[in-house]
């Protein structure tokens, strides 16, 4: 098994985890081509993002375009380099990460299936492109929900404890969560099975912010979250945060459970938050 990183300091960690590590720049077609050619993989699992390290900077909800700039390039350009390298290597199958936490199209019901469109904005066109080219190539798209567990949302929990994550408006917007261990098990199933298409990798309980945020605060030993009107949140945090908390759409996992045989260890964020923060 081969694994890639952009940081040579992490090669030793990859080796300890049982992988042959390679430094790769996902935005450099030559770098991608060389690594894939050397590995000769049957399956390529694309987890490339720019959400950590020197490229990302601090999250700024008012300027999501800056925070997601490198990630969106990886979704638009990097996936093309991977597909070209896979083809040159003899047709390696692609399994790629995507996103499904609150970004279903903001119309109709609150819970979306894979047949429903995603919300399309200037910042999400790269996701739509990535999903399209991967499925056209016969690959698998795994739309992960909002991650928690094993340190995945430590920063968010810190905000909750400092009462810096308020409920906006009525908090009617839905979120879909997934424990990182369940996301990993779904990924293994997608690698092992000869499947193609899009799968929502989320837990059994999409829920409005007004339900999950107070519960997270309780589990974290924090005071209940503050409530602020949408107009004020828009000034302070921008349109994306307001839309997520007031109009976000969650997702159904029925297809992944049915077709991949996915069994969740943490079927609800209620159980997962409580266990993780006990």
C-alpha positions as CSV (number, residue, x, y, z in Angstrom):
1,X,0.0,0.0,0.0
2,X,1.2,3.5,-0.9
3,X,0.2,6.8,0.7
4,X,1.0,10.4,-0.1
5,X,1.7,13.6,1.8
6,X,2.8,17.1,1.0
7,X,5.1,17.1,4.0
8,X,8.2,15.0,4.0
9,X,8.3,15.1,7.8
10,X,5.2,12.8,7.8
11,X,6.8,10.0,5.7
12,X,8.0,8.3,8.9
13,X,4.4,8.3,10.3
14,X,3.1,6.8,7.1
15,X,5.7,4.1,7.3
16,X,4.7,3.3,10.9
17,X,1.1,3.0,9.7
18,X,2.1,0.4,7.2
19,X,2.3,2.4,4.0
20,X,5.1,3.2,1.6
21,X,5.1,7.0,1.8
22,X,5.6,9.4,-1.1
23,X,5.7,13.2,-1.2
24,X,3.2,14.4,-3.8
25,X,1.9,17.8,-5.0
26,X,-1.7,17.1,-6.1
27,X,-1.6,20.3,-8.3
28,X,1.5,19.2,-10.2
29,X,0.5,16.6,-12.9
30,X,4.1,15.4,-13.2
31,X,4.3,14.7,-9.4
32,X,1.0,12.9,-9.5
33,X,1.9,10.9,-12.5
34,X,5.2,9.8,-11.1
35,X,3.7,8.6,-7.8
36,X,0.8,6.7,-9.4
37,X,3.1,5.1,-12.0
38,X,5.5,3.9,-9.2
39,X,2.6,2.5,-7.0
40,X,0.7,0.8,-9.9
41,X,-2.5,0.8,-7.7
42,X,-5.6,-1.1,-8.3
43,X,-7.6,1.6,-6.5
44,X,-6.7,5.2,-5.8
45,X,-8.4,6.8,-2.8
46,X,-8.4,10.6,-3.1
47,X,-8.5,12.4,0.2
48,X,-6.6,15.5,-1.0
49,X,-7.6,18.8,0.6
50,X,-6.0,22.1,1.6
51,X,-7.8,22.4,4.9
52,X,-4.7,22.1,7.1
53,X,-1.1,23.2,6.9
54,X,0.5,26.3,5.5
55,X,-2.1,26.8,2.7
56,X,-5.3,27.0,4.7
57,X,-4.7,29.6,7.3
58,X,-7.4,30.2,10.0
59,X,-11.0,29.6,9.1
60,X,-12.9,32.8,8.3
61,X,-16.6,32.2,7.7
62,X,-16.8,35.6,6.1
63,X,-14.2,34.6,3.5
64,X,-14.8,30.9,2.8
65,X,-13.4,31.4,-0.8
66,X,-9.9,32.0,0.7
67,X,-10.0,29.1,3.2
68,X,-11.2,26.7,0.5
69,X,-9.1,28.0,-2.3
70,X,-6.5,25.2,-2.4
71,X,-9.1,22.6,-1.7
72,X,-11.3,23.7,-4.6
73,X,-8.2,23.7,-6.9
74,X,-7.5,20.1,-5.8
75,X,-11.2,19.2,-6.5
76,X,-11.1,20.9,-10.0
77,X,-7.5,20.4,-11.1
78,X,-6.0,17.7,-8.8
79,X,-8.8,15.2,-9.6
80,X,-8.0,15.6,-13.3
81,X,-4.4,14.9,-12.7
82,X,-5.3,11.8,-10.7
83,X,-7.7,10.5,-13.4
84,X,-5.1,11.0,-16.1
85,X,-2.5,9.2,-14.0
86,X,-4.9,6.4,-13.2
87,X,-5.6,6.0,-16.9
88,X,-1.9,5.9,-17.8
89,X,-1.3,3.3,-15.1
90,X,-3.8,1.0,-16.7
91,X,-7.1,2.1,-15.4
92,X,-6.9,2.3,-11.6
93,X,-10.3,2.8,-10.0
94,X,-10.9,6.0,-8.2
95,X,-12.6,6.5,-4.8
96,X,-12.9,10.2,-3.9
97,X,-14.0,12.1,-0.9
98,X,-16.8,14.7,-1.3
99,X,-19.0,16.6,1.2
100,X,-22.5,16.1,2.5
101,X,-23.2,17.8,5.9
102,X,-25.4,20.8,5.3
103,X,-25.0,21.5,1.6
104,X,-28.1,19.9,0.0
105,X,-30.1,22.2,-2.3
106,X,-32.1,24.6,-0.2
107,X,-35.5,23.7,-1.5
108,X,-38.0,21.0,-0.7
109,X,-37.4,18.6,2.2
110,X,-34.8,18.9,4.9
111,X,-33.1,15.5,4.2
112,X,-31.7,14.8,0.7
113,X,-30.7,11.6,-1.1
114,X,-28.0,11.1,-3.7
115,X,-30.5,11.8,-6.4
116,X,-31.1,15.3,-5.1
117,X,-28.8,18.2,-6.2
118,X,-26.2,19.8,-4.0
119,X,-26.4,23.5,-3.2
120,X,-24.5,25.2,-6.0
121,X,-22.6,28.4,-5.2
122,X,-19.4,29.9,-6.6
123,X,-17.5,28.0,-3.9
124,X,-19.1,24.6,-4.6
125,X,-18.8,24.2,-8.3
126,X,-15.5,22.4,-7.8
127,X,-17.3,19.7,-5.8
128,X,-19.9,19.3,-8.6
129,X,-17.1,19.0,-11.2
130,X,-15.2,16.4,-9.1
131,X,-18.2,14.3,-8.6
132,X,-19.1,14.4,-12.3
133,X,-15.7,13.4,-13.7
134,X,-15.2,10.6,-11.2
135,X,-18.6,9.0,-11.7
136,X,-18.2,9.4,-15.5
137,X,-14.9,7.4,-15.1
138,X,-16.8,4.7,-13.2
139,X,-15.5,5.7,-9.8
140,X,-17.0,6.1,-6.4
141,X,-17.8,9.4,-4.7
142,X,-18.1,9.3,-0.9
143,X,-19.9,12.4,0.5
144,X,-18.7,12.5,4.0
145,X,-20.8,14.3,6.6
146,X,-19.4,16.7,9.3
147,X,-16.6,14.7,11.0
148,X,-16.3,14.2,14.7
149,X,-14.3,11.9,17.0
150,X,-10.6,11.3,17.4
151,X,-9.9,15.0,17.5
152,X,-11.7,15.8,14.3
153,X,-13.8,18.6,15.8
154,X,-11.7,19.7,18.7
155,X,-11.6,23.3,17.5
156,X,-15.4,23.3,17.2
157,X,-15.7,22.0,20.8
158,X,-13.4,24.7,22.0
159,X,-15.7,27.3,20.4
160,X,-18.7,25.7,22.1
161,X,-17.0,25.8,25.5
162,X,-16.2,29.5,25.0
163,X,-19.8,30.2,23.8
164,X,-18.4,31.3,20.4
165,X,-20.7,29.1,18.4
166,X,-24.3,30.5,18.7
167,X,-27.6,29.3,17.4
168,X,-28.5,31.7,14.5
169,X,-32.2,32.6,14.2
170,X,-34.2,29.5,15.0
171,X,-31.4,27.1,14.2
172,X,-33.7,25.3,11.7
173,X,-30.9,24.4,9.3
174,X,-30.0,20.6,9.2
175,X,-26.6,19.1,9.6
176,X,-25.5,15.5,8.9
177,X,-22.7,14.1,11.0
178,X,-20.4,11.1,10.8
179,X,-17.9,9.7,13.2
180,X,-14.4,9.4,11.6
181,X,-14.3,5.6,12.4
182,X,-17.5,5.1,10.5
183,X,-16.3,7.2,7.6
184,X,-13.1,5.0,7.5
185,X,-15.2,1.8,7.5
186,X,-17.3,3.1,4.6
187,X,-14.2,3.9,2.7
188,X,-12.8,0.4,3.1
189,X,-16.1,-1.0,1.8
190,X,-15.9,1.3,-1.2
191,X,-12.4,0.1,-1.9
192,X,-13.2,-3.6,-1.6
193,X,-16.4,-3.6,-3.6
194,X,-16.8,-3.2,-7.4
195,X,-19.2,-0.3,-7.1
196,X,-19.6,3.0,-8.8
197,X,-21.7,6.1,-8.1
198,X,-22.3,8.5,-5.3
199,X,-22.9,7.6,-1.6
200,X,-23.8,9.8,1.3
201,X,-21.6,8.8,4.2
202,X,-23.5,10.2,7.1
203,X,-25.1,8.9,10.3
204,X,-28.8,7.9,10.8
205,X,-29.9,11.2,12.3
206,X,-29.7,14.4,10.3
207,X,-30.8,17.1,12.7
208,X,-31.3,20.9,13.0
209,X,-28.7,23.0,14.7
210,X,-31.3,23.8,17.4
211,X,-31.0,20.2,18.5
212,X,-27.4,19.1,18.0
213,X,-25.6,22.3,19.2
214,X,-27.2,22.5,22.7
215,X,-26.6,18.7,23.1
216,X,-22.9,19.1,22.1
217,X,-22.6,22.0,24.6
218,X,-24.1,19.8,27.3
219,X,-21.8,16.9,26.5
220,X,-18.8,19.3,26.5
221,X,-19.7,20.6,30.0
222,X,-20.4,24.1,28.5
223,X,-23.2,26.6,29.1
224,X,-26.0,26.5,26.6
225,X,-25.2,28.3,23.3
226,X,-26.1,31.9,22.8
227,X,-28.9,32.8,20.3
228,X,-28.4,35.7,17.9
229,X,-30.6,37.0,15.1
230,X,-29.7,36.2,11.5
231,X,-29.1,39.8,10.6
232,X,-26.4,40.1,13.3
233,X,-24.8,36.8,12.4
234,X,-24.6,37.9,8.8
235,X,-22.7,41.0,9.8
236,X,-20.3,39.0,12.1
237,X,-19.9,35.7,10.3
238,X,-21.2,36.1,6.7
239,X,-23.7,34.5,4.5
240,X,-22.3,30.9,4.6
241,X,-22.7,30.6,8.4
242,X,-26.2,32.0,8.4
243,X,-27.3,29.8,5.5
244,X,-25.9,26.7,7.2
245,X,-27.6,27.4,10.5
246,X,-31.0,28.5,9.1
247,X,-31.4,26.7,5.7
248,X,-28.9,23.8,5.6
249,X,-30.2,20.5,4.3
250,X,-29.0,17.1,5.7
251,X,-28.6,13.8,4.0
252,X,-29.9,10.2,4.0
253,X,-27.5,7.2,4.3
254,X,-30.0,4.6,3.1
255,X,-28.2,3.9,-0.2
256,X,-24.8,3.4,1.4
257,X,-26.2,1.0,4.0
258,X,-28.2,-0.9,1.3
259,X,-25.6,-1.2,-1.4
260,X,-22.3,-1.2,0.5
261,X,-23.6,-3.1,3.5
262,X,-22.3,-0.3,5.7
263,X,-23.0,-0.8,9.5
264,X,-22.3,2.2,11.7
265,X,-20.7,1.9,15.1
266,X,-22.0,5.3,15.9
267,X,-25.5,5.5,14.3
268,X,-26.3,8.9,15.9
269,X,-24.3,11.9,16.9
270,X,-26.2,11.8,20.2
271,X,-24.4,8.6,21.2
272,X,-21.2,9.7,19.6
273,X,-21.0,13.1,21.2
274,X,-21.8,11.6,24.7
275,X,-19.2,8.8,24.4
276,X,-16.5,11.0,22.9
277,X,-16.8,13.7,25.6
278,X,-17.6,11.5,28.6
